[in-house]
Amino acid sequence: MFDVRRSISARAAYDAIIVDLRITGSYPKEALQELANLKHLMNDARGAALTWEDLGGTAETFGDPVTELDARFKAALLFQESHDKRAVALQVARIRQLLKSPVIPDDAKERVERQIRNY
């Protein structure tokens, strides 16, 4: 059974970890991924979308285009689920740019393109 109190506690813990990592200039990739997944598990599609969007921007800052592509794609799907057309459009614009990037491996691009076709 899903324990809401434990999930809220975990959410607060992830928030604290992310803040600590940012203060030290570290890349909070895994913590942001886990927080986004937790928010989605808690049926907070918009909150999960915002966290994936945050990871996308953070990945861009840290020079991790593969993670940025993946995070922005997940954000777009969840923004669509929460009926935020503007946010979807912003993510899709950046996804299109990333799909043209020569530094992203073809298999990563193909994975996202395949998911787009199947969606």
Salt bridges, closest charged atoms under 4 A:
ASP44 OD2 - ARG11 NH2 2.87
ASP54 OD1 - ARG22 NH2 2.66
GLU60 OE1 - ARG72 NH2 3.45
GLU60 OE2 - ARG94 NH2 3.50
ASP64 OD2 - LYS29 NZ 3.87
GLU68 OE2 - ARG72 NE 2.82
GLU68 OE2 - ARG94 NE 2.66
ASP70 OD2 - LYS74 NZ 3.15
ASP84 OD2 - ARG46 NH1 2.82
